[in-house]
Amino acid sequence: AQTNVDDINLSVKEFDLANVAMMKKDNKQAYIHLQKAASLDPTNSTFLNSAAFMAMSNGELDVAMEYLDDALPLDIERYGESHPAVASVLNNMGTIWSKKGNHKKAVEYYEKALTVVENELGKTHPRVVSIRDIRDVEKSKIE
């Protein structure tokens, strides 16, 4: 489905309002604006990722995963499978699986994210090290 120009303009305004709310530490309002932004422009992976993060922060793990499930193919189509934006979505999916207690599934997503960032940033980059460490902690939780 094509997003019309008016909806795109409104979605950007909602995203801007979400950022203002976040600066004011009003996460409830920020989340409301992010939900609106993502709804108005479901082709914008930044809006989807941001809404997913807030949903995850609120414990709405299934909602967060829905946003990420929508964002992942958009980022893959836009950037290709080996891009840090794709790794970010995969990493967030790993976090959701971890929070749900499915550590094996979390490790799968962290491994995918790790592969992307290692290839793009090298094995010693701080982001790579961070994802590797998180993955290792998840591995230790698997019975």
C-alpha positions in Angstrom: 0.0 0.0 0.0 1.3 3.4 -1.0 1.4 6.1 1.7 0.1 9.5 0.6 2.0 12.7 1.0 -0.3 14.2 3.6 0.1 11.1 5.8 3.8 11.2 5.4 3.9 14.9 6.5 1.6 14.1 9.5 3.8 11.1 10.4 6.9 13.3 10.4 5.1 15.8 12.7 4.1 13.0 15.0 7.7 11.7 15.1 9.0 15.2 15.9 6.4 15.4 18.7 7.6 12.0 20.0 11.2 13.3 20.1 10.1 16.4 22.1 8.2 14.2 24.5 11.2 12.0 24.9 13.4 15.0 25.7 10.8 15.9 28.4 11.1 12.3 29.7 7.4 11.8 28.9 7.6 8.3 27.5 3.8 7.8 27.6 3.2 10.7 25.2 6.2 9.8 23.1 4.8 6.3 22.6 1.4 7.7 21.6 3.1 9.9 19.0 5.3 7.1 17.7 2.3 4.8 17.3 0.6 7.5 15.3 3.7 8.1 13.2 4.1 4.4 12.4 0.4 4.1 11.6 0.4 7.1 9.3 3.6 5.9 7.4 4.0 2.1 7.8 6.8 2.2 5.2 9.1 4.2 7.5 11.3 1.7 9.3 12.6 4.4 11.7 9.1 5.0 13.0 8.5 1.3 13.3 11.7 0.7 15.1 11.1 3.6 17.5 7.6 2.4 18.2 8.9 -1.1 18.8 11.5 0.2 21.3 8.8 2.0 23.3 6.5 -1.0 23.2 9.3 -3.1 24.4 10.0 -0.6 27.2 6.4 -0.8 28.2 6.5 -4.6 28.3 4.3 -4.9 25.2 6.6 -7.6 23.7 4.2 -8.9 21.1 3.4 -5.4 19.8 7.1 -4.6 19.7 7.7 -7.8 17.6 4.9 -6.8 15.2 6.6 -3.5 14.6 10.0 -5.1 14.1 8.5 -7.8 11.8 7.2 -4.9 9.6 10.5 -3.0 9.8 12.9 -5.9 8.9 11.8 -6.4 5.3 11.7 -2.7 4.7 15.3 -2.3 5.9 16.4 -5.4 3.9 14.8 -4.0 0.8 16.2 -0.5 1.3 19.7 -1.4 2.5 20.4 -5.1 1.7 20.8 -7.9 4.3 24.3 -6.7 5.4 23.6 -3.3 6.8 23.8 -2.1 10.4 20.1 -1.0 10.3 19.2 -4.6 9.6 21.4 -5.7 12.4 19.7 -3.3 14.8 16.3 -4.8 14.0 17.7 -8.3 14.4 19.3 -7.3 17.7 16.0 -5.9 19.0 14.2 -9.1 18.0 16.8 -11.0 20.0 16.1 -8.7 23.0 12.4 -9.4 22.8 13.0 -13.2 22.6 15.2 -12.9 25.7 12.6 -11.0 27.6 10.1 -13.7 26.7 12.5 -16.3 28.1 13.3 -18.0 24.8 17.0 -17.7 25.1 17.7 -20.1 22.2 15.7 -18.0 19.8 17.3 -14.8 21.3 20.8 -16.3 20.5 19.7 -17.0 16.9 18.8 -13.4 16.4 21.9 -12.0 18.2 24.0 -14.3 16.0 22.4 -12.9 12.8 22.9 -9.4 14.0 26.5 -10.2 15.0 27.3 -11.6 11.6 26.1 -8.4 9.9 27.9 -6.0 12.2 31.2 -8.0 12.2 31.2 -8.0 8.4 30.5 -4.3 8.2 32.4 -2.9 11.2 35.1 -5.5 12.1 35.5 -7.8 15.0 36.7 -5.2 17.5 34.2 -2.4 17.0 32.4 -1.5 20.2 29.0 -2.4 18.8 30.2 -5.8 17.7 31.7 -6.4 21.1 28.5 -5.4 22.8 26.3 -7.7 20.7 28.8 -10.6 21.1 28.7 -10.1 24.9 24.9 -10.0 25.0 24.8 -13.2 22.8 27.2 -14.9 25.2 25.1 -14.0 28.2 22.0 -15.5 26.4 24.0 -18.6 25.5 24.7 -19.1 29.2 21.0 -19.1 30.0 20.2 -22.0 27.7 19.7 -25.2 29.7 
